[in-house]
Amino acid sequence: MPDKYHALRIILITALLPAILAGKTDTVRPELTEQTLKAIEECVARSPGEWPDEWKRQYLETIRSAVESNRDAGHYDLRLEILREGFEPCWEGLTKNKDKSLFEVYRTRIRWYVEHLMGTEFPYNVERQRLRNQFTDIWDYAASSILEQFPFLDANAVQIAKTEDLNLCYGKIDAPLMPVYLRPMHEEQVEQIKQRWDKLRYVRVDLWLRLSKRSTTAGENNDTFSPNAERDYKLTKESLSQLLGQIWIVVPQRPDYYLSALENRTKALKQRLQSKLQARSEQHRLEKECSRQLLQIEHIGFLLASLLESPLCLDGGAQSVSTQEQIPLEQQDKNAKGGGAYEVDNNSPEQGHF
């Protein structure tokens, strides 16, 4: 009988254990959720930028909704840990101004990140290591191609830039909030990324020319040339920054709501640019109109000055006429006949000879 009861107890425990564990999970998960959201809220409060309180509330509510809608996801606590660790560097990289269209891009993007994190199959350590190896392979390929394209570069500077870039990627793979760092890629995707990188060789030539010109200008200003290693380091860093763009293009499938926000952002930028062009055109038109009006005012000023000077000339003529009128009539007659040159003085000596 004791064996029978013992067997029955094992059966009951086996049957009830999943329910017990589920109940325990149901009480633990809300606590983990609130702790994670609290940490995110504190991070937002530390550097809010120019966002109004309503925007911050919407942003945090978007995260909460995406988390709570995936409570049944496996490895729920690990996913929340990734969200908590990966949020701060993501948040610090945002431009938090008062641009509404840009805010909507950020809000829909964090929704995409969290939904992808909570809803995608969770990567095991083997898969994470595979992703690290893929990133290492891509960055090694890119650094080697840079040295092949520019064999005169400092190899140590290229290696340092590549190592720094890879370490940043490894850190994001360890806390993969962004979709490109969550799961390994297909080998076809890795090859596509390398092919797209090769097509950017002429972009790297333009970058090299720009950095060389900047280095020469700095040398002229400082009477010394910048070290080649620094220039080569910048060339490598800026070139490798193009790799992530290629990975984003190849790997994740963007949701429609995020694409819609990007489209609205593009329209807003076009409208803003159009408004600036119209304002500039209107300013040029007003400047031309103002210049024309100023020219007309100058002409009118010259005409008025001429009219104001004319009476002075007339007054001068009138004064001459009035002076003539004040001379005695007989004096005027003498002057008309030739003046006093023909007049004989009664007291002259010639008068006595007659």
Protein Blocks (a to p, Z undefined) as FASTA:
>chain_A
ZZmmmmmmmmmmmmmmmmmmmmmmmmmmmmmmmmmmmmmmmmmmmmnojadfklmmmmmm
mmmmmmmmmmmpghklmmmmmmmmmmmmmmmmpccdfbfklmmmmmmmmmmmmmmmmmpc
cddfklmmmmmmmmmmmmmmmmmmmmmmmmmbcfklmmmmmmmmmmmmmmmmmmcmblkl
mpccdfklmmmmmmmmmmmmmmmmmmmmmmmmmmmmmmmmnopacdfklmmmmmmmmmmm
mmmmmmmmmmmccdfklmmmmmmmmmmmmmmmmmmmmmmmmmmmmmmmmmmmmmmmmmmm
mmmmmmmmmmmmmmmmmmmmmmmmmpcfklmmmmmnnpjmlpccfkbmklmmZZ
